[in-house]
Structures are given as C-alpha cells and as structure tokens.
Amino acid sequence: MTDVKLKKENVKMYLKDLRQNLKKMHLEVTEELILPKPGDVKDLMDKMDKLLKLIESK
C-alpha cells in the first residue's frame, strides 16, 4: 500500500470513529438529556487534533 493510500485509510478510520463518538454523544444529549463528561469532550478534541495533524503531514 502506498503512503497516500495508507494515509487515506487512516483518515477514514479516524473520521468513522469520530462520527460514532459524536453520534453517541448527540443521542445522549437530545434523547436522554445527559451532558457529556468534560473528559469525553476532551478526548474527542484530542482525536480531532490528531486527525488534523495526520491530514496536514506531508
């Protein structure tokens, strides 16, 4: 697998994971009226930062 394909697969994996986490968090807020824990929000922000670094890396 080329470097570009590998990077693309990694980005897809991160996006899929982020989407699942955000979807779960959204359902908790809208349906169960439970606010996310600050640690959970921080974890998602860290994952987004990691994804951004992966995308920006050459």
C-alpha positions in Angstrom: 0.0 0.0 0.0 1.4 3.4 -0.9 1.9 6.1 1.6 -1.0 8.1 0.2 -3.4 5.2 0.3 -2.3 4.4 3.9 -2.9 8.0 5.0 -6.3 8.0 3.3 -7.3 4.8 5.1 -6.1 6.2 8.4 -8.1 9.4 7.8 -11.2 7.3 7.0 -10.7 5.3 10.2 -10.4 8.4 12.4 -13.4 10.1 10.8 -15.5 6.9 11.3 -14.5 6.7 14.9 -15.2 10.5 15.5 -18.6 10.2 13.8 -19.6 7.3 16.0 -18.5 9.1 19.2 -20.2 12.3 18.2 -23.4 10.5 17.2 -23.5 8.7 20.6 -22.9 12.0 22.4 -25.6 13.7 20.4 -28.1 11.0 21.3 -27.3 11.2 24.9 -27.8 15.0 24.9 -31.0 15.0 22.8 -32.8 11.9 23.9 -31.5 11.2 27.4 -30.8 14.8 28.4 -27.3 13.8 29.7 -24.5 16.2 29.1 -21.2 14.7 28.1 -18.4 14.4 30.6 -15.6 17.0 30.1 -13.1 14.2 29.7 -15.2 12.7 26.8 -15.3 16.0 25.1 -11.5 16.5 25.6 -10.9 13.0 24.2 -12.8 13.9 21.0 -11.0 17.2 20.7 -7.7 15.3 21.0 -8.8 12.8 18.3 -9.7 15.7 16.0 -6.3 17.3 16.6 -4.6 14.0 15.8 -6.6 13.8 12.6 -5.7 17.3 11.6 -2.0 16.6 12.2 -2.3 13.5 10.0 -4.0 15.4 7.2 -1.5 18.2 7.3 1.6 16.0 7.5 3.4 15.5 4.2 
